[in-house]
Amino acid sequence: MQDLGNAINESLSDSENIAEAIGEIKRAGYDVFLVLEATIGFNKRDEADSDDDSEDVLIDEPTETTTGKVSFTTHDHRFLKALRIAVDEDA
């Protein structure tokens, strides 16, 4: 898992496109920070599946549904508004 995280970080660090875009933002007078979130799931294969050497990409789907209210901070509201996402507080 650590090796995968390091590989992702290295590929982002080595990306000329990302470096160029960040450089443009900095030249415009802004500080830049980049936060990426990734969900990586691992499932141990059954012995019957171990003969299959293909590399499957698994998407972790929620197994349980919850309902309830979500509270947003002022920062959350500003961020969502900047993305032009309306939040219905009554829902």
PDB file of N, CA, C and O in Angstrom, chain B, residues numbered from 101:
ATOM      1  N   MET B 101       0.829  -1.181   0.000  1.00  0.00           N
ATOM      2  CA  MET B 101       0.000   0.000   0.000  1.00  0.00           C
ATOM      3  C   MET B 101       0.881   1.255   0.000  1.00  0.00           C
ATOM      4  O   MET B 101       0.613   2.212  -0.726  1.00  0.00           O
ATOM      5  N   GLN B 102       1.924   1.236   0.815  1.00  0.00           N
ATOM      6  CA  GLN B 102       2.843   2.375   0.874  1.00  0.00           C
ATOM      7  C   GLN B 102       3.529   2.586  -0.471  1.00  0.00           C
ATOM      8  O   GLN B 102       3.693   3.722  -0.916  1.00  0.00           O
ATOM      9  N   ASP B 103       3.929   1.496  -1.115  1.00  0.00           N
ATOM     10  CA  ASP B 103       4.578   1.603  -2.426  1.00  0.00           C
ATOM     11  C   ASP B 103       3.647   2.242  -3.448  1.00  0.00           C
ATOM     12  O   ASP B 103       4.081   3.047  -4.272  1.00  0.00           O
ATOM     13  N   LEU B 104       2.367   1.884  -3.394  1.00  0.00           N
ATOM     14  CA  LEU B 104       1.393   2.473  -4.314  1.00  0.00           C
ATOM     15  C   LEU B 104       1.260   3.970  -4.056  1.00  0.00           C
ATOM     16  O   LEU B 104       1.236   4.761  -4.999  1.00  0.00           O
ATOM     17  N   GLY B 105       1.173   4.365  -2.792  1.00  0.00           N
ATOM     18  CA  GLY B 105       1.099   5.786  -2.451  1.00  0.00           C
ATOM     19  C   GLY B 105       2.320   6.547  -2.923  1.00  0.00           C
ATOM     20  O   GLY B 105       2.208   7.651  -3.456  1.00  0.00           O
ATOM     21  N   ASN B 106       3.483   5.955  -2.727  1.00  0.00           N
ATOM     22  CA  ASN B 106       4.729   6.591  -3.185  1.00  0.00           C
ATOM     23  C   ASN B 106       4.753   6.725  -4.707  1.00  0.00           C
ATOM     24  O   ASN B 106       5.192   7.745  -5.237  1.00  0.00           O
ATOM     25  N   ALA B 107       4.280   5.695  -5.404  1.00  0.00           N
ATOM     26  CA  ALA B 107       4.267   5.728  -6.871  1.00  0.00           C
ATOM     27  C   ALA B 107       3.339   6.824  -7.379  1.00  0.00           C
ATOM     28  O   ALA B 107       3.676   7.527  -8.332  1.00  0.00           O
ATOM     29  N   ILE B 108       2.176   6.976  -6.753  1.00  0.00           N
ATOM     30  CA  ILE B 108       1.236   8.028  -7.151  1.00  0.00           C
ATOM     31  C   ILE B 108       1.848   9.398  -6.893  1.00  0.00           C
ATOM     32  O   ILE B 108       1.789  10.278  -7.752  1.00  0.00           O
ATOM     33  N   ASN B 109       2.432   9.582  -5.719  1.00  0.00           N
ATOM     34  CA  ASN B 109       3.059  10.859  -5.375  1.00  0.00           C
ATOM     35  C   ASN B 109       4.188  11.192  -6.343  1.00  0.00           C
ATOM     36  O   ASN B 109       4.312  12.334  -6.785  1.00  0.00           O
ATOM     37  N   GLU B 110       5.002  10.212  -6.668  1.00  0.00           N
ATOM     38  CA  GLU B 110       6.126  10.434  -7.584  1.00  0.00           C
ATOM     39  C   GLU B 110       5.635  10.807  -8.983  1.00  0.00           C
ATOM     40  O   GLU B 110       6.203  11.684  -9.635  1.00  0.00           O
ATOM     41  N   SER B 111       4.583  10.141  -9.435  1.00  0.00           N
ATOM     42  CA  SER B 111       4.086  10.450 -10.784  1.00  0.00           C
ATOM     43  C   SER B 111       3.502  11.856 -10.839  1.00  0.00           C
ATOM     44  O   SER B 111       3.633  12.535 -11.858  1.00  0.00           O
ATOM     45  N   LEU B 112       2.865  12.304  -9.769  1.00  0.00           N
ATOM     46  CA  LEU B 112       2.350  13.672  -9.738  1.00  0.00           C
ATOM     47  C   LEU B 112       3.495  14.679  -9.670  1.00  0.00           C
ATOM     48  O   LEU B 112       3.464  15.715 -10.334  1.00  0.00           O
ATOM     49  N   SER B 113       4.503  14.363  -8.863  1.00  0.00           N
ATOM     50  CA  SER B 113       5.650  15.267  -8.725  1.00  0.00           C
ATOM     51  C   SER B 113       6.422  15.407 -10.023  1.00  0.00           C
ATOM     52  O   SER B 113       6.971  16.472 -10.307  1.00  0.00           O
ATOM     53  N   ASP B 114       6.472  14.348 -10.811  1.00  0.00           N
ATOM     54  CA  ASP B 114       7.236  14.355 -12.055  1.00  0.00           C
ATOM     55  C   ASP B 114       6.443  14.881 -13.253  1.00  0.00           C
ATOM     56  O   ASP B 114       6.992  15.010 -14.348  1.00  0.00           O
ATOM     57  N   SER B 115       5.175  15.181 -13.059  1.00  0.00           N
ATOM     58  CA  SER B 115       4.334  15.607 -14.170  1.00  0.00           C
ATOM     59  C   SER B 115       4.668  17.033 -14.593  1.00  0.00           C
ATOM     60  O   SER B 115       4.541  17.970 -13.805  1.00  0.00           O
ATOM     61  N   GLU B 116       5.091  17.186 -15.832  1.00  0.00           N
ATOM     62  CA  GLU B 116       5.390  18.515 -16.361  1.00  0.00           C
ATOM     63  C   GLU B 116       4.119  19.356 -16.454  1.00  0.00           C
ATOM     64  O   GLU B 116       4.156  20.561 -16.206  1.00  0.00           O
ATOM     65  N   ASN B 117       2.997  18.733 -16.810  1.00  0.00           N
ATOM     66  CA  ASN B 117       1.729  19.467 -16.920  1.00  0.00           C
ATOM     67  C   ASN B 117       1.314  20.055 -15.581  1.00  0.00           C
ATOM     68  O   ASN B 117       0.891  21.209 -15.510  1.00  0.00           O
ATOM     69  N   ILE B 118       1.435  19.259 -14.511  1.00  0.00           N
ATOM     70  CA  ILE B 118       1.068  19.748 -13.185  1.00  0.00           C
ATOM     71  C   ILE B 118       2.025  20.857 -12.760  1.00  0.00           C
ATOM     72  O   ILE B 118       1.587  21.889 -12.251  1.00  0.00           O
ATOM     73  N   ALA B 119       3.326  20.655 -12.963  1.00  0.00           N
ATOM     74  CA  ALA B 119       4.313  21.671 -12.584  1.00  0.00           C
ATOM     75  C   ALA B 119       4.071  22.972 -13.335  1.00  0.00           C
ATOM     76  O   ALA B 119       4.195  24.054 -12.761  1.00  0.00           O
ATOM     77  N   GLU B 120       3.730  22.872 -14.602  1.00  0.00           N
ATOM     78  CA  GLU B 120       3.468  24.062 -15.412  1.00  0.00           C
ATOM     79  C   GLU B 120       2.228  24.807 -14.917  1.00  0.00           C
ATOM     80  O   GLU B 120       2.242  26.033 -14.803  1.00  0.00           O
ATOM     81  N   ALA B 121       1.166  24.072 -14.626  1.00  0.00           N
ATOM     82  CA  ALA B 121      -0.067  24.700 -14.146  1.00  0.00           C
ATOM     83  C   ALA B 121       0.151  25.364 -12.792  1.00  0.00           C
ATOM     84  O   ALA B 121      -0.333  26.472 -12.560  1.00  0.00           O
ATOM     85  N   ILE B 122       0.872  24.698 -11.902  1.00  0.00           N
ATOM     86  CA  ILE B 122       1.165  25.278 -10.584  1.00  0.00           C
ATOM     87  C   ILE B 122       2.039  26.508 -10.741  1.00  0.00           C
ATOM     88  O   ILE B 122       1.840  27.501 -10.040  1.00  0.00           O
ATOM     89  N   GLY B 123       3.013  26.459 -11.656  1.00  0.00           N
ATOM     90  CA  GLY B 123       3.867  27.619 -11.908  1.00  0.00           C
ATOM     91  C   GLY B 123       3.073  28.823 -12.378  1.00  0.00           C
ATOM     92  O   GLY B 123       3.341  29.945 -11.948  1.00  0.00           O
ATOM     93  N   GLU B 124       2.097  28.610 -13.253  1.00  0.00           N
ATOM     94  CA  GLU B 124       1.249  29.710 -13.733  1.00  0.00           C
ATOM     95  C   GLU B 124       0.450  30.325 -12.595  1.00  0.00           C
ATOM     96  O   GLU B 124       0.312  31.545 -12.510  1.00  0.00           O
ATOM     97  N   ILE B 125      -0.070  29.483 -11.731  1.00  0.00           N
ATOM     98  CA  ILE B 125      -0.849  29.980 -10.592  1.00  0.00           C
ATOM     99  C   ILE B 125       0.045  30.793  -9.661  1.00  0.00           C
ATOM    100  O   ILE B 125      -0.360  31.852  -9.181  1.00  0.00           O
ATOM    101  N   LYS B 126       1.250  30.308  -9.405  1.00  0.00           N
ATOM    102  CA  LYS B 126       2.188  31.024  -8.527  1.00  0.00           C
ATOM    103  C   LYS B 126       2.595  32.359  -9.141  1.00  0.00           C
ATOM    104  O   LYS B 126       2.693  33.363  -8.436  1.00  0.00           O
ATOM    105  N   ARG B 127       2.832  32.376 -10.460  1.00  0.00           N
ATOM    106  CA  ARG B 127       3.202  33.627 -11.127  1.00  0.00           C
ATOM    107  C   ARG B 127       2.069  34.648 -11.065  1.00  0.00           C
ATOM    108  O   ARG B 127       2.308  35.853 -11.128  1.00  0.00           O
ATOM    109  N   ALA B 128       0.852  34.167 -10.945  1.00  0.00           N
ATOM    110  CA  ALA B 128      -0.298  35.071 -10.825  1.00  0.00           C
ATOM    111  C   ALA B 128      -0.439  35.599  -9.395  1.00  0.00           C
ATOM    112  O   ALA B 128      -1.336  36.391  -9.109  1.00  0.00           O
ATOM    113  N   GLY B 129       0.460  35.151  -8.490  1.00  0.00           N
ATOM    114  CA  GLY B 129       0.468  35.688  -7.134  1.00  0.00           C
ATOM    115  C   GLY B 129      -0.265  34.851  -6.098  1.00  0.00           C
ATOM    116  O   GLY B 129      -0.574  35.347  -5.014  1.00  0.00           O
ATOM    117  N   TYR B 130      -0.544  33.617  -6.402  1.00  0.00           N
ATOM    118  CA  TYR B 130      -1.269  32.761  -5.463  1.00  0.00           C
ATOM    119  C   TYR B 130      -0.347  31.702  -4.881  1.00  0.00           C
ATOM    120  O   TYR B 130       0.578  31.233  -5.544  1.00  0.00           O
ATOM    121  N   ASP B 131      -0.612  31.328  -3.620  1.00  0.00           N
ATOM    122  CA  ASP B 131       0.018  30.155  -3.036  1.00  0.00           C
ATOM    123  C   ASP B 131      -0.806  28.952  -3.479  1.00  0.00           C
ATOM    124  O   ASP B 131      -2.022  29.053  -3.642  1.00  0.00           O
ATOM    125  N   VAL B 132      -0.153  27.833  -3.671  1.00  0.00           N
ATOM    126  CA  VAL B 132      -0.837  26.645  -4.188  1.00  0.00           C
ATOM    127  C   VAL B 132      -0.693  25.494  -3.208  1.00  0.00           C
ATOM    128  O   VAL B 132       0.391  25.235  -2.686  1.00  0.00           O
ATOM    129  N   PHE B 133      -1.795  24.813  -2.968  1.00  0.00           N
ATOM    130  CA  PHE B 133      -1.729  23.543  -2.272  1.00  0.00           C
ATOM    131  C   PHE B 133      -2.662  22.581  -2.982  1.00  0.00           C
ATOM    132  O   PHE B 133      -3.732  22.959  -3.459  1.00  0.00           O
ATOM    133  N   LEU B 134      -2.239  21.353  -3.041  1.00  0.00           N
ATOM    134  CA  LEU B 134      -2.990  20.331  -3.766  1.00  0.00           C
ATOM    135  C   LEU B 134      -3.279  19.190  -2.814  1.00  0.00           C
ATOM    136  O   LEU B 134      -2.367  18.614  -2.221  1.00  0.00           O
ATOM    137  N   VAL B 135      -4.548  18.869  -2.671  1.00  0.00           N
ATOM    138  CA  VAL B 135      -4.956  17.760  -1.827  1.00  0.00           C
ATOM    139  C   VAL B 135      -5.761  16.803  -2.692  1.00  0.00           C
ATOM    140  O   VAL B 135      -6.786  17.180  -3.260  1.00  0.00           O
ATOM    141  N   LEU B 136      -5.303  15.589  -2.787  1.00  0.00           N
ATOM    142  CA  LEU B 136      -6.018  14.558  -3.527  1.00  0.00           C
ATOM    143  C   LEU B 136      -6.428  13.470  -2.551  1.00  0.00           C
ATOM    144  O   LEU B 136      -5.688  13.120  -1.632  1.00  0.00           O
ATOM    145  N   GLU B 137      -7.613  12.951  -2.769  1.00  0.00           N
ATOM    146  CA  GLU B 137      -8.077  11.861  -1.926  1.00  0.00           C
ATOM    147  C   GLU B 137      -8.343  10.651  -2.806  1.00  0.00           C
ATOM    148  O   GLU B 137      -9.022  10.745  -3.828  1.00  0.00           O
ATOM    149  N   ALA B 138      -7.811   9.540  -2.402  1.00  0.00           N
ATOM    150  CA  ALA B 138      -8.018   8.307  -3.165  1.00  0.00           C
ATOM    151  C   ALA B 138      -8.504   7.226  -2.211  1.00  0.00           C
ATOM    152  O   ALA B 138      -8.021   7.105  -1.085  1.00  0.00           O
ATOM    153  N   THR B 139      -9.442   6.464  -2.671  1.00  0.00           N
ATOM    154  CA  THR B 139      -9.889   5.306  -1.917  1.00  0.00           C
ATOM    155  C   THR B 139      -9.401   4.074  -2.662  1.00  0.00           C
ATOM    156  O   THR B 139      -9.759   3.838  -3.815  1.00  0.00           O
ATOM    157  N   ILE B 140      -8.594   3.315  -1.989  1.00  0.00           N
ATOM    158  CA  ILE B 140      -8.030   2.113  -2.600  1.00  0.00           C
ATOM    159  C   ILE B 140      -8.483   0.928  -1.763  1.00  0.00           C
ATOM    160  O   ILE B 140      -8.238   0.878  -0.558  1.00  0.00           O
ATOM    161  N   GLY B 141      -9.135  -0.011  -2.400  1.00  0.00           N
ATOM    162  CA  GLY B 141      -9.641  -1.169  -1.672  1.00  0.00           C
ATOM    163  C   GLY B 141      -8.875  -2.421  -2.056  1.00  0.00           C
ATOM    164  O   GLY B 141      -8.454  -2.585  -3.201  1.00  0.00           O
ATOM    165  N   PHE B 142      -8.704  -3.288  -1.094  1.00  0.00           N
ATOM    166  CA  PHE B 142      -8.058  -4.567  -1.316  1.00  0.00           C
ATOM    167  C   PHE B 142      -9.002  -5.659  -0.856  1.00  0.00           C
ATOM    168  O   PHE B 142      -9.559  -5.590   0.239  1.00  0.00           O
ATOM    169  N   ASN B 143      -9.178  -6.660  -1.692  1.00  0.00           N
ATOM    170  CA  ASN B 143      -9.952  -7.836  -1.325  1.00  0.00           C
ATOM    171  C   ASN B 143      -9.094  -9.055  -1.579  1.00  0.00           C
ATOM    172  O   ASN B 143      -8.566  -9.232  -2.677  1.00  0.00           O
ATOM    173  N   LYS B 144      -8.955  -9.888  -0.579  1.00  0.00           N
ATOM    174  CA  LYS B 144      -8.206 -11.134  -0.742  1.00  0.00           C
ATOM    175  C   LYS B 144      -9.016 -12.053  -1.640  1.00  0.00           C
ATOM    176  O   LYS B 144     -10.199 -12.294  -1.397  1.00  0.00           O
ATOM    177  N   ARG B 145      -8.368 -12.564  -2.681  1.00  0.00           N
ATOM    178  CA  ARG B 145      -9.057 -13.470  -3.595  1.00  0.00           C
ATOM    179  C   ARG B 145      -9.191 -14.843  -2.966  1.00  0.00           C
ATOM    180  O   ARG B 145      -8.328 -15.268  -2.197  1.00  0.00           O
ATOM    181  N   ASP B 146     -10.275 -15.537  -3.291  1.00  0.00           N
ATOM    182  CA  ASP B 146     -10.452 -16.919  -2.866  1.00  0.00           C
ATOM    183  C   ASP B 146      -9.451 -17.779  -3.614  1.00  0.00           C
ATOM    184  O   ASP B 146      -8.937 -17.374  -4.657  1.00  0.00           O
ATOM    185  N   GLU B 147      -9.173 -18.955  -3.092  1.00  0.00           N
ATOM    186  CA  GLU B 147      -8.233 -19.855  -3.749  1.00  0.00           C
ATOM    187  C   GLU B 147      -8.696 -20.202  -5.148  1.00  0.00           C
ATOM    188  O   GLU B 147      -7.870 -20.387  -6.042  1.00  0.00           O
ATOM    189  N   ALA B 148     -10.001 -20.295  -5.356  1.00  0.00           N
ATOM    190  CA  ALA B 148     -10.529 -20.619  -6.680  1.00  0.00           C
ATOM    191  C   ALA B 148     -10.219 -19.508  -7.673  1.00  0.00           C
ATOM    192  O   ALA B 148     -10.083 -19.769  -8.869  1.00  0.00           O
ATOM    193  N   ASP B 149     -10.104 -18.269  -7.195  1.00  0.00           N
ATOM    194  CA  ASP B 149      -9.815 -17.131  -8.053  1.00  0.00           C
ATOM    195  C   ASP B 149      -8.319 -16.935  -8.281  1.00  0.00           C
ATOM    196  O   ASP B 149      -7.930 -16.158  -9.153  1.00  0.00           O
ATOM    197  N   SER B 150      -7.477 -17.621  -7.518  1.00  0.00           N
ATOM    198  CA  SER B 150      -6.039 -17.365  -7.587  1.00  0.00           C
ATOM    199  C   SER B 150      -5.409 -17.825  -8.895  1.00  0.00           C
ATOM    200  O   SER B 150      -4.301 -17.403  -9.225  1.00  0.00           O
ATOM    201  N   ASP B 151      -6.098 -18.686  -9.645  1.00  0.00           N
ATOM    202  CA  ASP B 151      -5.566 -19.109 -10.937  1.00  0.00           C
ATOM    203  C   ASP B 151      -5.626 -18.007 -11.970  1.00  0.00           C
ATOM    204  O   ASP B 151      -4.887 -18.033 -12.954  1.00  0.00           O
ATOM    205  N   ASP B 152      -6.500 -17.041 -11.755  1.00  0.00           N
ATOM    206  CA  ASP B 152      -6.685 -15.927 -12.685  1.00  0.00           C
ATOM    207  C   ASP B 152      -5.657 -14.856 -12.363  1.00  0.00           C
ATOM    208  O   ASP B 152      -5.752 -14.197 -11.328  1.00  0.00           O
ATOM    209  N   ASP B 153      -4.668 -14.672 -13.246  1.00  0.00           N
ATOM    210  CA  ASP B 153      -3.598 -13.707 -13.006  1.00  0.00           C
ATOM    211  C   ASP B 153      -3.924 -12.313 -13.514  1.00  0.00           C
ATOM    212  O   ASP B 153      -3.078 -11.422 -13.442  1.00  0.00           O
ATOM    213  N   SER B 154      -5.137 -12.101 -14.028  1.00  0.00           N
ATOM    214  CA  SER B 154      -5.475 -10.772 -14.532  1.00  0.00           C
ATOM    215  C   SER B 154      -5.564  -9.805 -13.360  1.00  0.00           C
ATOM    216  O   SER B 154      -5.929 -10.181 -12.246  1.00  0.00           O
ATOM    217  N   GLU B 155      -5.220  -8.548 -13.638  1.00  0.00           N
ATOM    218  CA  GLU B 155      -5.258  -7.529 -12.607  1.00  0.00           C
ATOM    219  C   GLU B 155      -6.598  -6.836 -12.656  1.00  0.00           C
ATOM    220  O   GLU B 155      -6.908  -6.124 -13.611  1.00  0.00           O
ATOM    221  N   ASP B 156      -7.398  -7.049 -11.614  1.00  0.00           N
ATOM    222  CA  ASP B 156      -8.715  -6.448 -11.541  1.00  0.00           C
ATOM    223  C   ASP B 156      -8.627  -5.146 -10.755  1.00  0.00           C
ATOM    224  O   ASP B 156      -7.906  -5.055  -9.762  1.00  0.00           O
ATOM    225  N   VAL B 157      -9.362  -4.150 -11.206  1.00  0.00           N
ATOM    226  CA  VAL B 157      -9.485  -2.907 -10.467  1.00  0.00           C
ATOM    227  C   VAL B 157     -10.810  -2.976  -9.740  1.00  0.00           C
ATOM    228  O   VAL B 157     -11.863  -3.132 -10.358  1.00  0.00           O
ATOM    229  N   LEU B 158     -10.754  -2.861  -8.434  1.00  0.00           N
ATOM    230  CA  LEU B 158     -11.958  -2.955  -7.628  1.00  0.00           C
ATOM    231  C   LEU B 158     -12.395  -1.574  -7.198  1.00  0.00           C
ATOM    232  O   LEU B 158     -11.586  -0.767  -6.741  1.00  0.00           O
ATOM    233  N   ILE B 159     -13.671  -1.308  -7.345  1.00  0.00           N
ATOM    234  CA  ILE B 159     -14.234  -0.050  -6.867  1.00  0.00           C
ATOM    235  C   ILE B 159     -15.018  -0.376  -5.616  1.00  0.00           C
ATOM    236  O   ILE B 159     -15.950  -1.179  -5.645  1.00  0.00           O
ATOM    237  N   ASP B 160     -14.637   0.247  -4.526  1.00  0.00           N
ATOM    238  CA  ASP B 160     -15.277  -0.012  -3.253  1.00  0.00           C
ATOM    239  C   ASP B 160     -16.632   0.672  -3.220  1.00  0.00           C
ATOM    240  O   ASP B 160     -16.715   1.897  -3.300  1.00  0.00           O
ATOM    241  N   GLU B 161     -17.680  -0.106  -3.106  1.00  0.00           N
ATOM    242  CA  GLU B 161     -19.023   0.443  -3.039  1.00  0.00           C
ATOM    243  C   GLU B 161     -19.512   0.335  -1.608  1.00  0.00           C
ATOM    244  O   GLU B 161     -19.201  -0.631  -0.913  1.00  0.00           O
ATOM    245  N   PRO B 162     -20.280   1.328  -1.163  1.00  0.00           N
ATOM    246  CA  PRO B 162     -20.777   1.287   0.209  1.00  0.00           C
ATOM    247  C   PRO B 162     -21.645   0.050   0.429  1.00  0.00           C
ATOM    248  O   PRO B 162     -22.441  -0.332  -0.428  1.00  0.00           O
ATOM    249  N   THR B 163     -21.474  -0.556   1.581  1.00  0.00           N
ATOM    250  CA  THR B 163     -22.265  -1.736   1.897  1.00  0.00           C
ATOM    251  C   THR B 163     -23.414  -1.399   2.833  1.00  0.00           C
ATOM    252  O   THR B 163     -24.270  -2.244   3.093  1.00  0.00           O
ATOM    253  N   GLU B 164     -23.439  -0.193   3.333  1.00  0.00           N
ATOM    254  CA  GLU B 164     -24.474   0.178   4.273  1.00  0.00           C
ATOM    255  C   GLU B 164     -24.929   1.593   3.949  1.00  0.00           C
ATOM    256  O   GLU B 164     -24.127   2.445   3.564  1.00  0.00           O
ATOM    257  N   THR B 165     -26.200   1.828   4.107  1.00  0.00           N
ATOM    258  CA  THR B 165     -26.759   3.145   3.826  1.00  0.00           C
ATOM    259  C   THR B 165     -27.200   3.782   5.127  1.00  0.00           C
ATOM    260  O   THR B 165     -27.855   3.148   5.954  1.00  0.00           O
ATOM    261  N   THR B 166     -26.835   5.040   5.299  1.00  0.00           N
ATOM    262  CA  THR B 166     -27.282   5.762   6.476  1.00  0.00           C
ATOM    263  C   THR B 166     -28.021   7.008   6.029  1.00  0.00           C
ATOM    264  O   THR B 166     -27.780   7.531   4.941  1.00  0.00           O
ATOM    265  N   THR B 167     -28.892   7.462   6.851  1.00  0.00           N
ATOM    266  CA  THR B 167     -29.599   8.704   6.566  1.00  0.00           C
ATOM    267  C   THR B 167     -29.396   9.630   7.749  1.00  0.00           C
ATOM    268  O   THR B 167     -29.128   9.187   8.865  1.00  0.00           O
ATOM    269  N   GLY B 168     -29.525  10.885   7.497  1.00  0.00           N
ATOM    270  CA  GLY B 168     -29.354  11.854   8.570  1.00  0.00           C
ATOM    271  C   GLY B 168     -28.961  13.195   8.000  1.00  0.00           C
ATOM    272  O   GLY B 168     -28.847  13.367   6.786  1.00  0.00           O
ATOM    273  N   LYS B 169     -28.757  14.140   8.893  1.00  0.00           N
ATOM    274  CA  LYS B 169     -28.391  15.483   8.471  1.00  0.00           C
ATOM    275  C   LYS B 169     -26.882  15.617   8.401  1.00  0.00           C
ATOM    276  O   LYS B 169     -26.145  14.998   9.169  1.00  0.00           O
ATOM    277  N   VAL B 170     -26.451  16.423   7.481  1.00  0.00           N
ATOM    278  CA  VAL B 170     -25.043  16.738   7.329  1.00  0.00           C
ATOM    279  C   VAL B 170     -24.885  18.208   7.664  1.00  0.00           C
ATOM    280  O   VAL B 170     -25.658  19.043   7.194  1.00  0.00           O
ATOM    281  N   SER B 171     -23.895  18.524   8.469  1.00  0.00           N
ATOM    282  CA  SER B 171     -23.671  19.934   8.791  1.00  0.00           C
ATOM    283  C   SER B 171     -22.434  20.417   8.043  1.00  0.00           C
ATOM    284  O   SER B 171     -21.417  19.726   7.983  1.00  0.00           O
ATOM    285  N   PHE B 172     -22.539  21.609   7.477  1.00  0.00           N
ATOM    286  CA  PHE B 172     -21.453  22.202   6.719  1.00  0.00           C
ATOM    287  C   PHE B 172     -20.896  23.393   7.474  1.00  0.00           C
ATOM    288  O   PHE B 172     -21.639  24.145   8.105  1.00  0.00           O
ATOM    289  N   THR B 173     -19.588  23.560   7.406  1.00  0.00           N
ATOM    290  CA  THR B 173     -18.964  24.735   7.991  1.00  0.00           C
ATOM    291  C   THR B 173     -19.076  25.898   7.009  1.00  0.00           C
ATOM    292  O   THR B 173     -19.472  25.713   5.858  1.00  0.00           O
ATOM    293  N   THR B 174     -18.731  27.077   7.466  1.00  0.00           N
ATOM    294  CA  THR B 174     -18.715  28.244   6.596  1.00  0.00           C
ATOM    295  C   THR B 174     -17.752  28.024   5.435  1.00  0.00           C
ATOM    296  O   THR B 174     -18.029  28.418   4.302  1.00  0.00           O
ATOM    297  N   HIS B 175     -16.620  27.391   5.730  1.00  0.00           N
ATOM    298  CA  HIS B 175     -15.631  27.078   4.687  1.00  0.00           C
ATOM    299  C   HIS B 175     -16.239  26.131   3.648  1.00  0.00           C
ATOM    300  O   HIS B 175     -16.030  26.306   2.447  1.00  0.00           O
ATOM    301  N   ASP B 176     -16.985  25.137   4.111  1.00  0.00           N
ATOM    302  CA  ASP B 176     -17.649  24.207   3.195  1.00  0.00           C
ATOM    303  C   ASP B 176     -18.605  24.952   2.269  1.00  0.00           C
ATOM    304  O   ASP B 176     -18.624  24.708   1.062  1.00  0.00           O
ATOM    305  N   HIS B 177     -19.399  25.861   2.838  1.00  0.00           N
ATOM    306  CA  HIS B 177     -20.360  26.629   2.032  1.00  0.00           C
ATOM    307  C   HIS B 177     -19.647  27.478   0.983  1.00  0.00           C
ATOM    308  O   HIS B 177     -20.074  27.529  -0.170  1.00  0.00           O
ATOM    309  N   ARG B 178     -18.551  28.151   1.385  1.00  0.00           N
ATOM    310  CA  ARG B 178     -17.803  28.972   0.428  1.00  0.00           C
ATOM    311  C   ARG B 178     -17.227  28.124  -0.696  1.00  0.00           C
ATOM    312  O   ARG B 178     -17.274  28.506  -1.865  1.00  0.00           O
ATOM    313  N   PHE B 179     -16.685  26.974  -0.331  1.00  0.00           N
ATOM    314  CA  PHE B 179     -16.095  26.079  -1.321  1.00  0.00           C
ATOM    315  C   PHE B 179     -17.158  25.590  -2.305  1.00  0.00           C
ATOM    316  O   PHE B 179     -16.947  25.632  -3.517  1.00  0.00           O
ATOM    317  N   LEU B 180     -18.277  25.135  -1.801  1.00  0.00           N
ATOM    318  CA  LEU B 180     -19.348  24.645  -2.665  1.00  0.00           C
ATOM    319  C   LEU B 180     -19.905  25.764  -3.534  1.00  0.00           C
ATOM    320  O   LEU B 180     -20.222  25.545  -4.703  1.00  0.00           O
ATOM    321  N   LYS B 181     -20.027  26.960  -2.969  1.00  0.00           N
ATOM    322  CA  LYS B 181     -20.519  28.095  -3.754  1.00  0.00           C
ATOM    323  C   LYS B 181     -19.553  28.429  -4.882  1.00  0.00           C
ATOM    324  O   LYS B 181     -19.978  28.784  -5.982  1.00  0.00           O
ATOM    325  N   ALA B 182     -18.240  28.315  -4.611  1.00  0.00           N
ATOM    326  CA  ALA B 182     -17.243  28.581  -5.646  1.00  0.00           C
ATOM    327  C   ALA B 182     -17.359  27.569  -6.790  1.00  0.00           C
ATOM    328  O   ALA B 182     -17.044  27.877  -7.939  1.00  0.00           O
ATOM    329  N   LEU B 183     -17.811  26.371  -6.461  1.00  0.00           N
ATOM    330  CA  LEU B 183     -18.024  25.344  -7.476  1.00  0.00           C
ATOM    331  C   LEU B 183     -19.426  25.413  -8.075  1.00  0.00           C
ATOM    332  O   LEU B 183     -19.811  24.578  -8.893  1.00  0.00           O
ATOM    333  N   ARG B 184     -20.176  26.420  -7.651  1.00  0.00           N
ATOM    334  CA  ARG B 184     -21.560  26.615  -8.097  1.00  0.00           C
ATOM    335  C   ARG B 184     -22.443  25.429  -7.752  1.00  0.00           C
ATOM    336  O   ARG B 184     -23.243  24.965  -8.564  1.00  0.00           O
ATOM    337  N   ILE B 185     -22.275  24.946  -6.515  1.00  0.00           N
ATOM    338  CA  ILE B 185     -23.081  23.852  -6.004  1.00  0.00           C
ATOM    339  C   ILE B 185     -23.961  24.425  -4.896  1.00  0.00           C
ATOM    340  O   ILE B 185     -23.468  24.955  -3.900  1.00  0.00           O
ATOM    341  N   ALA B 186     -25.271  24.307  -5.090  1.00  0.00           N
ATOM    342  CA  ALA B 186     -26.216  24.799  -4.085  1.00  0.00           C
ATOM    343  C   ALA B 186     -26.474  23.703  -3.064  1.00  0.00           C
ATOM    344  O   ALA B 186     -26.601  22.528  -3.407  1.00  0.00           O
ATOM    345  N   VAL B 187     -26.549  24.112  -1.805  1.00  0.00           N
ATOM    346  CA  VAL B 187     -26.799  23.161  -0.731  1.00  0.00           C
ATOM    347  C   VAL B 187     -28.163  23.478  -0.145  1.00  0.00           C
ATOM    348  O   VAL B 187     -28.417  24.599   0.296  1.00  0.00           O
ATOM    349  N   ASP B 188     -29.041  22.479  -0.144  1.00  0.00           N
ATOM    350  CA  ASP B 188     -30.367  22.635   0.442  1.00  0.00           C
ATOM    351  C   ASP B 188     -30.273  22.206   1.899  1.00  0.00           C
ATOM    352  O   ASP B 188     -30.216  21.012   2.197  1.00  0.00           O
ATOM    353  N   GLU B 189     -30.256  23.171   2.800  1.00  0.00           N
ATOM    354  CA  GLU B 189     -30.080  22.903   4.231  1.00  0.00           C
ATOM    355  C   GLU B 189     -31.269  22.154   4.834  1.00  0.00           C
ATOM    356  O   GLU B 189     -31.127  21.505   5.870  1.00  0.00           O
ATOM    357  N   ASP B 190     -32.439  22.238   4.195  1.00  0.00           N
ATOM    358  CA  ASP B 190     -33.652  21.622   4.745  1.00  0.00           C
ATOM    359  C   ASP B 190     -33.788  20.150   4.387  1.00  0.00           C
ATOM    360  O   ASP B 190     -34.639  19.457   4.945  1.00  0.00           O
ATOM    361  N   ALA B 191     -32.972  19.666   3.475  1.00  0.00           N
ATOM    362  CA  ALA B 191     -33.123  18.270   3.019  1.00  0.00           C
ATOM    363  C   ALA B 191     -32.564  17.304   4.014  1.00  0.00           C
ATOM    364  O   ALA B 191     -32.607  16.094   3.791  1.00  0.00           O
TER     365      ALA B 191
END
